[in-house]
């Protein structure tokens, strides 16, 4: 499979600058990198974004994540390998990604579970990571970027 077009962020480089600034802010939040990798991977799985799933797994492994845990991200509710904080972040990632499937999207209960485990700064980073992941997923699936491709 070949992409339909060059990545829009390459065609409009000022867009990349903004994305890089958001990533920089996320990185400076002090949020556990593994949590950010998990929410990225889960949102990408839900959206069927093969390059983001591929790249997310590679990035998570570099961050010290294990194969065993990564194989269970799609079924995290049935796994005992994730902490309560990771479960709260994964649940938020799912709810924020599946907006069209649920009119209440991120419910008060989902928010409260995450807010009980993360600081406001960490929650900000998690929300931004979920949003950026959904941005990338939509770009990649729209232009049909194949698995293995990177930005």
C-alpha positions as CSV (number, residue, x, y, z in Angstrom):
1,X,0.0,0.0,0.0
2,X,1.2,3.5,-0.8
3,X,0.0,6.7,0.8
4,X,-2.4,8.8,-1.2
5,X,-0.3,11.9,-0.7
6,X,2.7,13.3,1.2
7,X,1.9,13.9,4.9
8,X,0.1,17.3,5.2
9,X,2.5,18.3,8.0
10,X,5.4,18.0,5.5
11,X,3.5,20.1,2.9
12,X,2.5,22.7,5.6
13,X,5.6,22.8,7.8
14,X,4.2,25.4,10.2
15,X,1.8,22.7,11.3
16,X,4.7,20.6,12.4
17,X,6.1,23.4,14.5
18,X,2.9,23.6,16.5
19,X,2.7,19.8,17.0
20,X,6.4,19.8,18.1
21,X,5.6,22.5,20.7
22,X,2.7,20.5,22.1
23,X,4.9,17.4,22.3
24,X,7.6,19.5,24.1
25,X,5.0,20.6,26.6
26,X,3.8,17.0,27.2
27,X,7.4,15.9,27.7
28,X,8.0,18.6,30.3
29,X,4.9,17.7,32.3
30,X,6.6,15.0,34.3
31,X,4.0,12.5,33.3
32,X,5.2,8.8,33.2
33,X,6.2,8.2,29.6
34,X,4.8,4.6,29.8
35,X,1.3,6.0,30.5
36,X,1.6,8.3,27.5
37,X,2.7,5.5,25.3
38,X,-0.2,3.3,26.5
39,X,-2.8,6.0,25.7
40,X,-1.2,6.6,22.3
41,X,-1.3,2.9,21.5
42,X,-4.9,2.3,22.7
43,X,-6.3,5.3,20.8
44,X,-4.4,4.2,17.7
45,X,-5.7,0.6,18.0
46,X,-9.3,1.9,18.3
47,X,-8.9,4.1,15.2
48,X,-7.2,1.4,13.2
49,X,-4.2,3.5,12.5
50,X,-1.5,1.0,11.4
51,X,1.4,3.4,11.3
52,X,0.6,4.7,14.8
53,X,0.2,1.3,16.2
54,X,3.5,0.2,14.6
55,X,5.3,3.3,15.7
56,X,3.6,3.3,19.1
57,X,4.9,-0.2,19.9
58,X,8.4,0.7,18.9
59,X,8.3,3.9,21.0
60,X,6.8,2.1,24.0
61,X,9.5,-0.6,23.8
62,X,12.2,2.1,23.8
63,X,10.5,3.6,26.9
64,X,11.0,0.3,28.7
65,X,7.5,-1.2,28.1
66,X,7.4,-5.0,27.8
67,X,6.1,-7.1,25.0
68,X,3.7,-8.9,27.4
69,X,2.0,-5.6,28.4
70,X,1.9,-4.3,24.9
71,X,0.2,-7.4,23.7
72,X,-2.5,-6.9,26.4
73,X,-3.3,-3.2,25.8
74,X,-6.3,-4.0,23.6
75,X,-7.7,-6.2,26.4
76,X,-6.4,-4.1,29.3
77,X,-9.7,-4.5,31.3
78,X,-9.0,-8.3,31.5
79,X,-5.3,-8.0,32.3
80,X,-3.7,-7.8,35.8
81,X,-0.6,-6.2,34.3
82,X,-1.8,-2.6,34.5
83,X,-1.9,-0.3,37.5
84,X,-5.0,1.6,38.6
85,X,-3.5,4.8,37.2
86,X,-2.8,3.2,33.9
87,X,-6.3,1.8,33.8
88,X,-7.7,5.2,34.4
89,X,-5.6,6.7,31.6
90,X,-6.6,3.9,29.2
91,X,-10.2,4.3,30.0
92,X,-10.0,8.0,29.4
93,X,-8.2,7.4,26.1
94,X,-11.0,5.0,25.0
95,X,-13.8,7.4,26.0
96,X,-12.1,10.5,24.4
97,X,-11.4,8.5,21.2
98,X,-14.9,7.0,20.9
99,X,-16.8,10.3,21.1
100,X,-19.3,9.3,18.4
101,X,-20.1,6.0,20.2
102,X,-21.1,7.7,23.5
103,X,-23.0,10.9,23.9
104,X,-21.5,11.6,27.3
105,X,-17.9,10.7,26.1
106,X,-15.6,11.2,29.1
107,X,-18.1,10.8,31.9
108,X,-17.7,12.3,35.3
109,X,-16.8,8.9,36.7
110,X,-14.0,8.4,34.1
111,X,-12.7,11.9,34.8
112,X,-12.8,11.4,38.6
113,X,-10.9,8.1,38.4
114,X,-8.1,9.8,36.4
115,X,-8.1,12.9,38.5
116,X,-7.7,10.9,41.6
117,X,-4.5,9.4,40.2
118,X,-2.8,12.1,38.2
119,X,-2.0,15.8,39.0
120,X,-3.6,18.5,36.8
121,X,-0.3,18.9,34.9
122,X,-0.2,15.1,34.2
123,X,-3.9,15.1,33.2
124,X,-3.2,17.9,30.8
125,X,-0.4,15.9,29.2
126,X,-2.6,12.8,29.0
127,X,-5.5,14.8,27.4
128,X,-3.1,16.4,24.9
129,X,-1.5,13.1,24.0
130,X,-4.9,11.5,23.4
131,X,-5.9,14.5,21.2
132,X,-2.6,14.5,19.2
133,X,-2.9,10.8,18.7
134,X,-6.4,11.2,17.3
135,X,-5.1,13.9,15.0
136,X,-2.3,11.6,13.7
137,X,-4.7,8.7,13.4
138,X,-7.1,10.8,11.3
139,X,-4.4,12.1,9.1
140,X,-2.8,8.7,8.5
141,X,-6.1,6.8,7.9
142,X,-7.4,9.6,5.6
143,X,-4.3,9.5,3.4
144,X,-3.8,5.8,3.9
145,X,-0.3,5.8,5.3
146,X,1.0,2.2,5.5
147,X,2.2,0.4,8.6
148,X,5.9,1.0,9.2
149,X,5.9,4.6,7.8
150,X,7.0,7.3,10.2
151,X,6.8,11.0,10.2
